[in-house]
């Protein structure tokens, strides 16, 4: 079994927990699967956030971020997480 296949199965497994368990548990399940799991956790996090909105992410994990995002993309080097979410929504739903 290759690491990609293993990671995909773990993401599928974790997906079933996105609604029932807390944010920290969702991330933990993904990371404990091993191999290249940072992508799985990075995928599960926004899905969990979209399902439960901001209240689905514990304050002790979101507060230190201070609603800020850093990027190496030109023109997007410093911004707000909330603005990124709003822009993503507008792109998806053509608003």
N, C-alpha and C positions, 0 to 999 in steps of 0.2 A: 504494500500500500504506500503510495507517495504522500508527501506532506500536504499537498493541495487537496487530495481526496479526504484525508483525515480532517483537515480544517473545515472543509465544506460540511462534513457530517456533524462536526461539533457545532457549527453555526446553525444547522437545521435543528439539532437537539436544543440549543440555547433558545432558538426562536419560540419554542413551545413554552418557555418560561418567561418570556418578555412581559406578559400581562399579569401573571400570577406573583412573581417574585419581585424583589426590589432591584433598583438600579445596580447597586454594588454586587448583588448576587449574579445578575445577568453578565456583568463584566467579568466576574471571577470565573464563571463557568467557561466563558470563551477563552480566557487566558490559560486556565488549567488544562485545556485540550492539547497544549504543546505545539511544537513546530512554529510556523509563521502565523501566530494568532493575533498580532496587533491589528491586522486588517479586520479580522472578525469582530474584535472589540470595538474598533472604530466604526464598523457598520452597525453593530447592535446598539451602540449608544444613541445615535440619532433616531433610530427606529423607536427605541424606548421613549426618547424625548418627544417624538411625534405622537406616540400613543397616549402618553400621560401628561404632555405639555411640561411646563417648567416645574410643576409640582411633583413630577416623576423623578426628578433628579435631586438628591439630598443637598441641602444648603451647604453642609460642610464640604461638599465636593465642588459646588458651583461658585460659592462666594469668593474663594481665593482667586478665581479667574477674573473677577471684577467686570464681567460682561465684555472682556477684551479678547481680541483674536490677533495673532501675529501670523504673517504669511510672507513667503519669499516671492510671491507673485507681484509683478510691477503694478503699482496702483492700488494694491490691496494689502500693503505691508502692516497697517495698523487700523483696526476697526472694532466694531462692536458685534458680539455674537448675536444679539437680538436683531441687528440690521441684516446680518447674513441670513438669518432665518426668514426675515421678511422678504428679502430679495429672492431667496430660493422659492418661497411660496408664490411670489408674483411671476417668476419664470415658469413654474410648473402649471399654474392656473391662468396664465396670460392676463393677469390683473393689472 
